[in-house]
Amino acid sequence: MKLILPPGLSERGLNRALEAFAAVTGRDWVLRTDEDRETYLDVYAPGNEASHAPSAAVAPASAEEVQAIVRLANEHRVPLWPISRGKNFGYGGAAPRMPGCVVLDLGRMKRILEVNERYGYCVVEPGVGFYDLHDHLQAHNLPLWLSIPGNGWGSVVGNALERGFSATPYGDHAAQICGMEVVLPGGELLQTGMGAMSRGATGPLFHHGFGPSWDQMFVQSNYGVVTKMGMWLMPAPETTLSMSMKLPDPEDLGWLVDVLAPLRLRGIVNHNVSVQGCMASATMSSQRSDWYQGEGALPDSVLRAIMAKHDVGWWNFTLRLYGDPEVNEANARLIQKAFAARTTLPFTITRWSRAEAGNNGGPSPGVFPLQIVNWHGGRGGHLGFSPVLPPDGKLVVEQLRLTRQRFREAGIDYSGTFYISGRHVINVNLIIYDRDNAGMTQRVRGLFRALVRDSAAAGYAEYRTHLSYMDEVAATFDFNAHALRRLNETVKDALDPNGILAPGRNGIWPARYRGQRGSG
Amino acid sequence: MRLAMLHRAALCLLALLPLAAAGASAGEAPPGQALFRRHCGICHLQGGTGTFMLGRRLGDENALLETRADLAGAYVRTVVRNGIQSMPRFSRVELPDADLARIVQYLAGTQPH
């Protein structure tokens, strides 16, 4: 595709910068052909890929090379878009928010620097994928379990920096971050937390340091390039006890939230519980044409046919108890008692034992959930609309009702999952479309904007969003005439006066490019 | 449940991947095969989403790339770098040219260049 330059930079200026980058990384790792650029486009873009097209990419092999590139980017006024492995599918993939940025691809930095079995943590570089870390644990027979998101193809660091999550006890991935090495926008190298001591011995062990605690400052932001990260890993349990249930009706979600949230709050269930709609099974193992040929959102009769054929409920969940078998059995009885007060639906219970299995067990990465993009056939795509709700059954069912209504109005099939915690519910709504159907993608964009508006009116916002909607979602955080935005951008301008790091990420624009807000 | 079965099949295969890769590094398999399984196998072995979709488009007999005899090297290279249908593109950072050439050689039985 044709070269798109960042605002205010000439092609000659870009070429000079790329030559300077090549002197750092070697010419092979400055990627600037048409084909190279296209490999960083958003493969599932809900609109024109060019809206978020990079001008080139550069791939350093070390933190020192990152520092050198960041300094050169300041000198040449070239904006960079750091990625770890670029698998942020549904949210923009590897593509930059502002077109013309040079992708800073950290995929070559893939050292697993330490895995500590005794204390349950790892220290990894951004290019380390879930597959890499999983293979490492297996190869060394380490009794530690990963918490892996639905798309296991991505980076451990990158997913945590996006606040990715999974339904495991360590499932809030950003909360497992413990200590970072960061290249600041000026090129200076920083260690956070206890690692900020020259001889720091407890960096990956204690979340905070002395004074302000900065790790979370680099999550969903554009204040630095994370080049190493400590992450806590869960010790492999001796046993697990899994309890599954199928619920027949959409409104069952309400009482389920009211039963599960207190169990989660009290620690009887120690992970967020994923409650999946029946469409999840259909979209991951079949195509729409298998079920329905008509226009508009799937009618309820088709959903009932999916439930019958796949032997699933309208809602389906599995919660898992981990650890000592006697404690698990006792907690299972408490859970059954809590459910018995609301339903006669049965649990399906399965048990796993490390001793009987003869291995450490634990989740394996997978990419099968990406199968959903094939729902319509052709070149598929998906967006996630994921507001955070209070764990109140009545409010959650009202959000469900309104969301399904919006999907029906747009003629898009509804597919939702609710992740239930003790103090919140994250509602991931998958919007699946055929990228080659212009009418459908237009309706999808309208649907997304309606969902942002509806949610904001109810007091809810997304925990994460696609590049194209970052400004819109950020704008809903509007207390005191956008005081949060002013703080974010005051910090941005102080740290990054030339605006070279990820302009526009999560709605944070540096002064140099502030006029781009709302573009694309 | 069919979905659960598919997941289990995929996970069983994925659990074998590290062993396959380790075997390759010990010289027991062609490097192209190990690279294919490492980079492509997450979708293109039995039970993977790529195999599932190729089966739907081209029939089960053409679903598994490793058993195909009709893959031209230039076609494989083009698909990897440009993507196809819902398959994402692979950059030269994720899959350097030299590694892609070995995968092409493995799948298409051609010389790397």
Interface residues (C-beta under 8 A of the other chain):
Chain A: W29 L31 E35 D36 E38 T39 Y40 L41 V43 Y44 A57 A59 R85 G86 F89 G93 A94 D105 G107 R108 Y131 H134 D135 Q138 A139 G152 W153 A280 S281 M284 S285 Q287 H310 D311 V312 S364 P365 G366 V367 F368 L370 Q371 V373 N374 G378 R379 G380 G381
Chain B: M1 R2 L3 L6 H7 A10 L11 L14 A15 L17 P18 A21 A22 I42 C43 G48 T49 F52 M53 R56 R81 N82 G83 Q85 S86 P88 R89 F90 S91 R92 V93 E94
